[in-house]
Amino acid sequence: MDQNYFKELIKEKIDLVNLKSDYLKIQSQRTQKIMKNKACLQNLKNSLKIANIRVIGLKEEVEKEMS
């Protein structure tokens, strides 16, 4: 077999490995972004729960004062 054939084959394999590596990096970045978004959404949800509890408490206070 021709030596150029092997060189070309090795180059193609290296390119393939680089493509797979790049794909995995992109997937990892997407996963990290999703996890960060989930954490932000959970924080927002918790903040809204606290705010809702405060509003409910205030509403009950006003109702007590009015009765």
Secondary structure in CASP SS format (residue, H / E / C, confidence):
PFRMAT SS
TARGET T0000
AUTHOR 0000-0000-0000
METHOD secondary structure of the structure
MODEL  1
M C 1.00
D C 1.00
Q H 1.00
N H 1.00
Y H 1.00
F H 1.00
K H 1.00
E H 1.00
L H 1.00
I H 1.00
K H 1.00
E H 1.00
K H 1.00
I H 1.00
D H 1.00
L H 1.00
V H 1.00
N H 1.00
L H 1.00
K H 1.00
S H 1.00
D H 1.00
Y H 1.00
L H 1.00
K H 1.00
I H 1.00
Q H 1.00
S H 1.00
Q H 1.00
R H 1.00
T H 1.00
Q H 1.00
K H 1.00
I H 1.00
M H 1.00
K H 1.00
N H 1.00
K H 1.00
A H 1.00
C H 1.00
L H 1.00
Q H 1.00
N H 1.00
L H 1.00
K H 1.00
N H 1.00
S H 1.00
L H 1.00
K H 1.00
I H 1.00
A H 1.00
N H 1.00
I H 1.00
R H 1.00
V H 1.00
I H 1.00
G H 1.00
L H 1.00
K H 1.00
E H 1.00
E H 1.00
V H 1.00
E H 1.00
K H 1.00
E H 1.00
M H 1.00
S C 1.00
END
